[in-house]
Amino acid sequence: MKDDDKKKISDILDAFDAQRKVADQTAREMQARRDIFLEAFSHKTSSVIAPALNEVADYLKSRNHGCEVTREVYAINKQTGAQERCPSITLNIFPHGIQRPSSTHEQMHPSVRFVMDQHDQNKVEIVESNRMPAGGLCGGSDSGKQYSVHEITTEVVYSHVIKVLREAMDHASA
């Protein structure tokens, strides 16, 4: 191989290596930011969101309504490296006198879910459902309200729960 050809190949490989270095550095920075977010979200869930949702759940149960608080942990497919589950915490509400679904995945009941936003992994998305299975009445879902982790307070949690309960109960009595 001529020195001139080696030089051309070397220039191509050097440019490729430089691009890979930048891409690898960007990926490490993104992973570090995601790790910081996941730690902050976990802390906020344990210190603010879960206690508020559990307090609501206890109160609803004292009023003969079924409910449960469920959590999902962040999961990555070890083979592909793809994200399988976003971290989340959900309050599922099963109003008294309304048949409880066989699975909470049916989403035919009111719920409020705090989840890592799929598109902006530095934000928490609130997904609300005011759906009610009774008498064919069914509200809708509203997703897209986003907060940074530090913006989530007990008051924010309560305001979303109250909004969902008001809308769901209004649909059920209509």
WOLINRA-V664078 format. One record per residue. N is the residue number from 1. D_LAST is the distance of its C-alpha to the last C-alpha in whole Angstrom. Layout:
N D_LAST
N D_LAST
//
This chain:
1 83
2 84
3 83
4 82
5 79
6 79
7 78
8 75
9 74
10 74
11 72
12 69
13 69
14 69
15 66
16 64
17 65
18 64
19 61
20 60
21 61
22 58
23 55
24 56
25 56
26 53
27 51
28 53
29 51
30 48
31 48
32 49
33 46
34 44
35 46
36 45
37 42
38 41
39 43
40 41
41 38
42 39
43 40
44 37
45 35
46 37
47 37
48 34
49 31
50 31
51 32
52 29
53 27
54 29
55 28
56 24
57 24
58 27
59 24
60 21
61 23
62 25
63 21
64 21
65 19
66 21
67 22
68 25
69 27
70 29
71 32
72 34
73 37
74 39
75 41
76 43
77 45
78 49
79 50
80 48
81 48
82 44
83 41
84 39
85 36
86 35
87 35
88 32
89 30
90 26
91 24
92 22
93 19
94 18
95 15
96 16
97 15
98 15
99 18
100 20
101 21
102 25
103 25
104 24
105 25
106 22
107 20
108 17
109 16
110 16
111 19
112 22
113 25
114 28
115 31
116 34
117 33
118 35
119 36
120 37
121 38
122 39
123 35
124 32
125 29
126 26
127 23
128 20
129 17
130 13
131 13
132 11
133 13
134 11
135 10
136 11
137 8
138 11
139 11
140 15
141 18
142 20
143 23
144 26
145 26
146 30
147 32
148 36
149 36
150 38
151 34
152 32
153 32
154 30
155 28
156 27
157 26
158 24
159 22
160 21
161 20
162 18
163 17
164 15
165 14
166 12
167 11
168 10
169 9
170 6
171 5
172 6
173 4
174 0
//
